[in-house]
Every structure is written in C-alpha cells, then in structure tokens.
C-alpha cells in the first residue's frame, strides 16, 4: 500500500522558508529562497498525497480529474473551502487573479475541494448553486465527507495546498490575505519544474456549468426590502449585479447596475455593483451593501445618481473604524438597515459587516453610539463585535463577538429597543441593544461561545431551538414577531422574542421550488432575505437559489410568486418611463408550477382558421390587477412557419367573457411539419379583492395539430377553459 504524506510533514520545512522570507525585501531574493526550498524538497523525495476518490462529484469539468492522469504535469492549487464561509469568499479574487496570470496551458490548475461544514452544503445541487453564485470558473470537486481534508489533516477553512507536477506537496497557506505569497509560490514552482521539462500544457477538460443554463429574470436574489408606504420593493438581484425597484405588482420602476460586475458611480444608467446584498429604502433613496466591492452605496432616484458612502473598493481589515466613509476600509458588508443613534431619526445606517464579524454604523447625520463619543456625519465606525469569529454575548458591545452577521432587523420601539441580528456562522439570532450595546442570544446556537457547530432544525425555546446558517431577519412591529430566513434548512421560521420560542412557519425542510398552496407544502431553496409588508399581512422572501421572490400571505397562509415585469431581465440599468414607447413584448418563461393542459389532437386543413375561445377564472376572492399587464401568447415551437406574420400575443383586460384568439393555418406548397403543436399560454396578475397580496398565475394549453393535404376554408372552433387555484 502506498505511503502518503499530510500537511504535518510539510509544516516544519515550510516554516523555515516563511521565516527566511521575512528577512528579505526584493522579489529576486524571495524567488531565490523559494527555489532553494523546492530543491530541498526534491532532494528529500516527494511528499505524495492520495488521489481524489473516484466516486466524487465534479463541477465545471467534462468528467472526473485525477492527480495521476489529467492533473499530472501541472502545478495544482487545491482550495479547501466551504461555501458558507466569508473567509473562503475573500480568497476567490486571489485565485481569479492567479488564473489570469497563469493559464492551464501554462501549467497551472486551480481545483476547489468543497469540504462542507453544514449538512446542507454536502448536497451537490447546493454546491452547484454556490459555484454559480460566486462565479467560480475552475474545477470543483464535492468532497462531502471531507475525505481528502482528513487525509491531509487540514485544520480550517480556507486552506490552500500547492502541489507539484507529480502530485507532490509543495506549500500550504491557511486563512485569507495571502495573495502575494500565493503568486510567489505558484510562479516559482512553474519555473522550477518548467526548467526540468516536467510542466505539461495539455487541457484538463474544463466545461463551465454556467454556460449551459438559461437566462432567468432574477439571479440569486440576496435581499428584499419594502418602503415605508408599502408600495415599492427593492430587490438585490445579486447574481446580475444590480438593484431593482419595483411596484407592489412587480412593474420595474428603476434598475441600476448589471449585467457585469464593477464599481462605478454616476448616472443610474452607468453605475455598476458587484454582488450587492443588503438594501434599505427611504423615500427615493436606496442604500446598498455592495458586498464584493466592499462598499456602501447610495442610489438617489430623484437625482438619478449613484454615490459611494463608505469603503475603498478593496477588502479592509480595520476592526475599529472612525474615519469618514470614503476613507474607511470595510469588509464584505452583507446587510444594511436604517436607524437612530443619538441624533436625527433614521440618521444612521447599521451595517452587518460579515467580513470582520461585526456590526458597524455609518452616520448619515451627526449622532452618538451607546458607550461611545459623538460622531460627525459621514463617520463609519464599529458598533459591536470584537472581530473574533465567536458566538459571544456580553453587556459590553466591543467584548461581544459575532460569526459572520448577515441580516439585520431594527426593532427600535420599547420594550425591544434593539437590532435583531441573523448571525449565520453561529446559527443564531441575537439582539443588540440600542440603548447600551448589550448583545444577547434570542434563539439557536449554544452557551459555549467557541462552538460554531451547534446547528440543526429544531423548533423550541432559546438555545434548545436550532437553526442552520440563517441569513435574514425581518421584524413585524404590529405583532411583535420576528421572521427568520433559516437558509440552510430551506425554511422560514417565526420567533417570539419575549418568550424566545421559535417555530417553523413555511417550508418542507428540503430544497425545492414548489409554490404552495399552503405554507407547509411550499419548498424554498436557501432563502437569503425577507421583509414584512402591507402592515404585517405579507412576508416577501428572497428565495435565493430559486431565483425568485415569494409572497407569503400571513392571513390566508398561502404562498405565491411575486412577478417581475421587466422587458429584458439582464438589460443595462435604466429608469423606466411611462411615456417611453413600449418595446415588443418578450414572453417570460412559464413557472414550473404552471399547469399544462394537454388538448386532444385537432385536425385542420391549410387555409382554415383555428378559432380559440379562452375562458379563465381567477381564484375566489381575487380580482384582475389593473396596473399589471396580463396577457396571452401563441407559439408553435419548432414550427415557426405556422404563425409567421400573425398576431401571437395580446393583452388580457377582462375575464368576464371569453377571449378570442385566432390562428390561420397557412397554405404552403410543402408542409415542413405535418403534425405541429400549437401552444396558447396566459399570464394573469391578480390581487386579493380586499387588498393585500398580489400574485401571478399562468397556464398553457398544448394542441397537437394534424394537417390535411387539401386546402379548405372556414374555421375550426376550440374551447379552452381553466380555473386558477389559490
């Protein structure tokens, strides 16, 4: 049996190199030290590691990869990561930069070795979503049982391991912030083994999964917020790098950013974001946690401008703050919320600073933090959290510790007077007192502040309740209830902060995309954010991995899809004008929940007219939404000749009588397809008659056609009837 090495055998030798590198300054001196180190390793004999298990699942490749086959002759960077980890996200730009410098043909291959922390992260479909969400473009292997992790004695996320062309251990780098050192090691290894003729330029069969996917209206929406009137929603369309402002019926009022990532201030049509998450709206101003740009941005819809309020555009390590926003480096802000701190109402923007495991404050007006000094307008400063990644509650805000806080919900009124925090890596919901900064547990986790593995899916009280990586919280002041996006349990939960009781509200506990009809029949997929609307009657949920916004009607206990009515789902940013000429309607994709009615085959002849009478009935207690464009669409997939030069779409304005739709069968000399299929689909937008939830309903009718050979005249009637259910 072959003998393999672990990182334990590498550490003593590499430690000597690390000490030596600290004593030199020039690049040439550093490279010479690394060459000496590599020669030393070669003289001692290879520190070989075991190959990937043959039954592991791979992403972004044409098949499985092996150190002994496809990866032989390459310098391989193994990135041991888990997709929930903010530190793992932080090194992705370093890996991307390395891949830009050295291609597969040059002899470098990066392989992500996904080694799950949470049970939910072992599922291939969830890893696949994370690979898409983070735009990972190198091979990834799903080592769900962490077998290679254990063989190499990896200790924490992230860990980078560099291998030589024989699968031999060269270097390891633990944690984040090693970009220059990673580049030095990779560059030196490629030259060292290239000079020996051991580096090969062959392809390893990379095929990006994202290239096979259809376009969706939303892409991994992270957060959703509602304005003070309840008439507008703001959606962080994270995967499209843009922010949408929509009406309560889904009409896009303003879209800023996308489709590519970037950092650019200025006009709405020019501004760029990079994977925005948290959003907050007041009046015509939207505040944005521009997460992967490490910025806080402001969208002023009245002025038509986007500006940067805080951050430098690169990841910061400062855990104190206190500088003016544009001079203050910050790290991966994940959520924002408006509040008050010793000054004007809504004069501070609270920030869930996931990258440094803290809660920060950006002063929009002069103010003062509890147990702090006065802060001038524009100051960006820590409020709570030591910066250590822990589940530590404490009466003193700077001695408390969070673990990747990802969601905020202000509850300023007494007796609450706090910020509720979704602390994802500790799988808890915590409270941060606005009066004195005290941090307390509400539900989840356990009492040991160092244990970040106290997760599960259990309804209960306080620490007896268990969550799994919650990313969002929303406070309903009307009912004094807190709603939680229990992301990795694929559930929405509700918490009574007075009794600390936590229970499941919606979701099956399994990832899925089923919409209703009831709460417990609906399936979610890693919901990341939520907000309360319509005076506590509705709950809007960013169902992240389903690329949707869901609407939970808390009175009727029903779930529906929130429609996004935009003409181009990844178009560049623009403010929509009611006076602009309407472009040709683009038919959206039917939701998976839409029923498909299979009609019996219809015999028609060239020259005849198919006269369809469409009768639709709305769910009981609903009415057609006047300001949303319900419509029908006719198609004949693969047989476009059938409908050429005909009207194939139209508005639906009245359901009190049947709608007439006609299709003329053309007379052609040679029928391209003697048995085409005609499909009539309808999209209907409706709201509850007494006000409240609005929803989109859809249905399609498929009619196989048998075409005769002899032209005839006249019409062939067809009756199409459907009753929508809630």
C-alpha positions, 0 to 999 in steps of 0.5 A: 500500500502506498505511503502518503504524506499530510500537511504535518510533514510539510509544516516544519520545512515550510516554516523555515522558508516563511521565516527566511522570507521575512528577512528579505525585501526584493522579489529576486531574493524571495524567488531565490529562497523559494527555489532553494526550498523546492530543491530541498524538497526534491532532494528529500523525495516527494511528499505524495498525497492520495488521489481524489476518490473516484466516486466524487462529484465534479463541477465545471469539468467534462468528467472526473480529474485525477492527480495521476492522469489529467492533473499530472504535469501541472502545478495544482492549487487545491482550495479547501473551502466551504461555501458558507464561509466569508473567509473562503469568499475573500480568497476567490479574487486571489485565485481569479487573479492567479488564473489570469496570470497563469493559464492551464496551458501554462501549467497551472490548475486551480481545483476547489475541494468543497469540504462542507461544514453544514449538512446542507452544503454536502448536497451537490445541487447546493454546491452547484448553486454556490459555484454559480453564485460566486462565479467560480470558473475552475474545477470543483470537486464535492468532497462531502465527507471531507475525505481528502481534508482528513487525509491531509489533516487540514485544520480550517477553512480556507486552506490552500495546498500547492502541489507539484507536477507529480502530485507532490506537496509543495506549500500550504497557506491557511486563512485569507490575505495571502495573495502575494505569497500565493503568486510567489509560490505558484510562479516559482514552482512553474519555473522550477519544474518548467526548467526540468521539462516536467510542466505539461500544457495539455487541457484538463477538460474544463466545461463551465456549468454556467454556460449551459443554463438559461437566462432567468429574470432574477439571479440569486436574489440576496435581499428584499426590502419594502418602503415605508408606504408599502408600495415599492420593493427593492430587490438585490438581484445579486447574481446580475449585479444590480438593484431593482425597484419595483411596484407592489405588482412587480412593474420595474420602476428603476434598475441600476447596475448589471449585467457585469460586475464593477464599481462605478458611480454616476448616472443610474444608467452607468453605475455598476455593483458587484454582488450587492446584498443588503438594501434599505429604502427611504423615500427615493433613496436606496442604500446598498451593501455592495458586498464584493466591492466592499462598499456602501452605496447610495442610489438617489432616484430623484437625482438619478445618481449613484454615490459611494458612502463608505469603503475603498473598493478593496477588502479592509481589515480595520476592526475599529473604524472612525474615519469618514466613509470614503476613507474607511476600509470595510469588509464584505458588508452583507446587510444594511438597515436604517436607524437612530443613534443619538441624533436625527431619526433614521440618521444612521445606517447599521451595517452587518459587516460579515467580513470582520464579524461585526456590526458597524454604523455609518452616520448619515447625520451627526449622532452618538453610539451607546458607550461611545463619543459623538460622531460627525456625519459621514463617520463609519465606525464599529458598533459591536463585535470584537472581530473574533469569529465567536458566538459571544454575548456580553453587556459590553458591545466591543467584548461581544463577538459575532460569526459572520452577521448577515441580516439585520432587523431594527426593532427600535420601539420599547420594550425591544429597543434593539437590532435583531441580528441573523448571525449565520456562522453561529446559527443564531439570532441575537439582539443588540441593544440600542440603548447600551450595546448589550448583545444577547442570544434570542434563539439557536446556537449554544452557551459555549461561545467557541462552538460554531457547530451547534446547528440543526432544525429544531423548533423550541425555546432559546438555545434548545431551538436550532437553526442552520446558517440563517441569513435574514431577519425581518421584524413585524412591529404590529405583532411583535414577531420576528421572521427568520430566513433559516437558509440552510434548512430551506425554511422560514421560521417565526420567533417570539422574542419575549418568550424566545420560542421559535417555530417553523412557519413555511417550508418542507425542510428540503430544497425545492421550488414548489409554490404552495398552496399552503405554507407547509407544502411550499419548498424554498431553496436557501432563502437569503432575505425577507421583509414584512409588508402591507402592515404585517399581512405579507412576508416577501422572501428572497428565495435565493437559489430559486431565483425568485421572490415569494409572497407569503400571505400571513392571513390566508397562509398561502404562498405565491410568486411575486412577478417581475415585469421587466422587458429584458431581465439582464438589460443595462440599468435604466429608469423606466418611463411611462411615456417611453414607447413600449418595446415588443413584448418578450414572453417570460418563461412559464413557472414550473408550477404552471399547469399544462393542459394537454388538448386532444389532437385537432385536425385542420386543413391549410387555409382554415382558421383555428378559432380559440375561445379562452375562458379563465377564472381567477381564484375566489376572492381575487380580482384582475390587477389593473396596473399589471399587464396580463396577457396571452401568447401563441407559439408553435415551437419548432414550427415557426412557419405556422404563425409567421406574420400573425398576431401571437400575443395580446393583452388580457383586460377582462375575464368576464367573457371569453377571449378570442384568439385566432390562428390561420393555418397557412397554405404552403406548397410543402408542409415542413411539419405535418403534425405541429403543436400549437401552444396558447399560454396566459399570464394573469396578475391578480390581487386579493379583492380586499387588498393585500397580496398580489400574485401571478398565475399562468397556464398553457394549453398544448394542441397537437395539430394534424394537417390535411393535404387539401386546402379548405376554408372556414374555421375550426372552433376550440374551447379552452377553459381553466380555473386558477387555484389559490 
